[in-house]
Structure formats: C-alpha cells, structure tokens
Amino acid sequence: MRLDANRAPLYEALERHAERRAAAFHVPGHKGRATWDKTDAVRRYAELLPIDLTELSDTDDLHHPEGVIADAEALAADCFGAEETRFLVGGSTAGNLAMILGVCRPGELMLVQRNVHKSVVHGLMLAGARVVFLPPAVDPASGLAVVPAAETVREALRRYPEAKALLLSNPNYYGMASDLRDSIREAHERRIPVLVDEAHGPHFGRHPAFPASALQMGADVVVQSAHKMLSAMTMGAMLHLQGQLVSKSAVRQYLRMVQSSSPSYPIMASLDLARRELHMKKERSFEQALRTADETRAGLAGTPFKALAADTTRGPYAIDPLKLVLFDATGTLDGFSLRDELERLGCIAEMADDRYVVLAFGTGTRPDNGQSLLAALKHIARTHRLEDRPAAGRREEASFFALAKELPEPVILHGEADDTEAVELGQAEGRAAGEWVIPYPPGIPVLYPGEIVTPSIRKQLERWRKQGARIQGASDATLRTLKVLKR
Ligand SMILES: Cc1ncc(COP(=O)(O)O)c(C=O)c1O
C-alpha cells in the first residue's frame, strides 16, 4: 500500500459500510440501531452504533490484519516512527501485559523500575518473572519519583546480565520526563531490550515543546495511551516495536491472548482518526492546548497557586507542558481539598495527591477552559483568604526511596490472595509480604506481594506507622499488622 497520511482507512471503511445500510445478520445484536426506550440515550448513541461493527469482509480483523486495519496500523507506524504498530483496545494495560509476556518466560529475570502502574505488575505476575525492582530517582524539591538514575540501571545490568529486558515507565503521572538515552544505550550494549510504558506520553516528540519520545530515544517496545493525551476514545492505545532484540511475533501472539476477540471498532477507528490528525496537522495539533496551558501558567502570577516547574539544576528531567501540576504555595489547602474545590466550581482535574493537583491539557482543550480554571483559582484564593498568608517553606523530601539505593534481591511476585496470614508488624521481618504496601506520598510500593520484609523495610514501616502515614494496598492501613505468605 502507498501510505497516504490524509486517509483514515479503517474509519473510512466503517463509514462506507454504514452507508450501505445492509441487512445485518451478524453480531452485534443492536444491528446498528439504538432501540432502547430512553430517548436521550437513543439520541446519543444513534450516530455511533452504525459503525459499531464486527469482523466482516470489509472491516478486517485486529488479530490477523490484512486489510484496512493493517493499512491504519502501517500509517500509525509511519507517523510515530515505529517499524511496526499495533492498535490496542484494552488501553496501555493490554500493551503492558503483552510486551512483558512477549519477552519473559516463567523464572526469567526482568529489571523493572519500582514505581510502575499495576498493569506492569500484573504482567510480571502472569509471566512468573523474577523481578529486580530498581529504586526510582526522587526529585528532592517535589518528592516525586521519576525513572531510576542511569547509574542504578548500569549497576543492575552489570549485576544481572541474564535479564530478559529492562522496563521503564516515562513520563510519570505528573508529566516529569527523563532522558532515557544512557540507560537504553547501556542495555543495548548487553543486547538487553528496553520496554517503555509511555502511557502518558503519546504526544512526546510531536512538537518541539515536548520531550523526546521513547521510540526516538531507541526503546524496543513502547506502549502509549492515545486516549490519555491524544484524541482517541478511552481504551484506545498503541504498541510500537522497533529493532531486532524483541520477537515481534511473540508480542503479537500475546496481544491475541490478552485482547478481546471482539474489539471495539469505534475505538479502533478513533485511533486511526487521532493518528490522521497528528500526521496532517503535525505540531499544529497541540498549538491551542499549549497556548492555553502557557496562558494559564502565566495567569498564576499574583495568585497563591504555583505550578511545578522543572528544576534542571537538581534533576535531569523535563516537565510535559500539557500537564499543569498545581499546589497551594501557602500550604493551606492540600491537593485533595484543592481538587474538590475546583470540582465544585466546574473544573475537573485528572488526579490529586496530598500536595498537588494534576490538570491535563489535550488536543480538545479550548482557551476558555484555561480562563475558567484561573477564575476558579482566584475564587478559591478569595474564599480561603489565601492572599493574606505567607508562602510556606519549600518542602524537601528526604524520601526513604531516595535513600534506599541498594538493589533488592530478585522476587517472584505473588498473585494469590488466599495463602496469607496477618502477623504483628514486628513478626513480619524475614517473611514474604502477602500484600502490596504503598505509602502516600510518594505512592511508590515499598513492598510487593512476595518481597521479603527486610530489617530496614520493617523499621521504615514502623516509622510510617508512628507518623500516621497514609498507606494504600495493605489490608490494615494502620500497619499494626501485615499480611505475609503462610510458610
Ligand atoms: C503509567 C501508566 N501505565 C499504564 C496505564 C494503563 O493505561 P490504560 O488506562 O490506557 O490501560 C496507566 C493508567 O493510568 C498509567 O498511569
């Protein structure tokens, strides 16, 4: 096929099919018509259901693409600079599972950044991998974790040359993006492939204002949630492959296993349309969102709210300009309260933690959205009399994770919930954890199920318990007891 970036072959095939108005004796049962007795729902779905199709002679098959899906994926590979691109209908979750299963058999070793999304952990559990978790680098100013430092990666590669892959997650949820080139080069020198969960960075490398993409930096497999920061529908994501270090057919095979045999055509076609938008409009796709984000950032001057900014003197990372990570510099409102106040005023954030509120801008952002946000922030400042308060001192985080630099022993993650018992925290030392323990902040798991509770982890858990830290994952959030695996 000659690639024509202005075409959206999959979407166009669905439109052509819908226009035929053929009598449908195939699934789905709605046959392209909204027949519910709720008129609002019928109105909303009526336009979409005619393209909610299935595998037909003219709509191709996601799992064995030879027609319009193959063409749409080839265009996506061209647009993103991959050798091969696969559409995902189960979000980056499906891509993360398949890329891990595609490189790792039971008992094989994986080098994995500790602060990863649960889909990565689930993939490692399914694969039966032996995992060495690499401590992340922690930005001292914000206390937020980014990818492990290149020295940490180098030490892990030296110690575990048998590793099947190095898995990194970049950028983090706050849009903090690291340069992966040194780590990728070191891994490639040992012929170890690098898998990158780039769920939050499908726009990276598509505009000079954005950090480089993982593919541009040389990663072998890259998973991106096109639905998060591009214009695809929710669950629409892509998996990109390049190089010879990973078996493309193995990854394809696992994608067939982890994804539905009835993938959503509206979702897949929205990937085709999101790609066409990027391919044709290029940098212009993001101009409005970038301008709005910049104006909003500038509008914070004179308010008590500040946005996280990259401090390159302290850490070699950049901040995605489409993420506005806000905090109340007077220290009065924590992130959760600020998020709730914003929501009451009609501005709904992507997420919050105890300090920050993360606001995501995207191709659909309009300038008036930024104005609404600034108006809401000014209203909040007035009602809480924040203008009268002095700025709180800068919080430096001497995080446990920043200090715990040594590499842990490999662990096989435990997925079963039944063979655990709760013991007093003091008795847990030396036992294998039976549950996740995730202190917030910074939200990095200190224990995954299966990991040994070392003396330093036990001491740190006791410290957190005394401080009344917020703990997620553990069934006893007060940490009086901890679930461990039965002997
Ligand atoms: C870092 C990271 N990876 C993967 C995922 C999973 O992506 P999806 O929701 O597209 O399945 C998420 C979701 O938030 C994420 O934050």
The ligand as an SDF file (V2000), in Angstrom:
LIG
                    3D

 16 16  0  0  0  0  0  0  0  0999 V2000
    1.8830    4.7690   33.8580 C   0  0  0  0  0  0  0  0  0  0  0  0
    0.6420    4.0700   33.3840 C   0  0  0  0  0  0  0  0  0  0  0  0
    0.7600    2.9840   32.6240 N   0  0  0  0  0  0  0  0  0  0  0  0
   -0.3040    2.3100   32.1570 C   0  0  0  0  0  0  0  0  0  0  0  0
   -1.5830    2.7230   32.4770 C   0  0  0  0  0  0  0  0  0  0  0  0
   -2.7400    1.9510   31.9480 C   0  0  0  0  0  0  0  0  0  0  0  0
   -3.2530    2.6410   30.8700 O   0  0  0  0  0  0  0  0  0  0  0  0
   -4.7240    2.3840   30.3110 P   0  0  0  0  0  0  0  0  0  0  0  0
   -5.6430    3.0640   31.2640 O   0  0  0  0  0  0  0  0  0  0  0  0
   -4.6700    3.0050   28.9550 O   0  0  0  0  0  0  0  0  0  0  0  0
   -4.9360    0.9060   30.2670 O   0  0  0  0  0  0  0  0  0  0  0  0
   -1.7650    3.8650   33.2670 C   0  0  0  0  0  0  0  0  0  0  0  0
   -3.1190    4.3420   33.6050 C   0  0  0  0  0  0  0  0  0  0  0  0
   -3.3160    5.2990   34.2770 O   0  0  0  0  0  0  0  0  0  0  0  0
   -0.6250    4.5500   33.7440 C   0  0  0  0  0  0  0  0  0  0  0  0
   -0.7470    5.6300   34.5360 O   0  0  0  0  0  0  0  0  0  0  0  0
  1  2  1  0
  2  3  1  0
  2 15  2  0
  3  4  2  0
  4  5  1  0
  5  6  1  0
  5 12  2  0
  6  7  1  0
  7  8  1  0
  8  9  2  0
  8 10  1  0
  8 11  1  0
 12 13  1  0
 12 15  1  0
 13 14  2  0
 15 16  1  0
M  END
$$$$
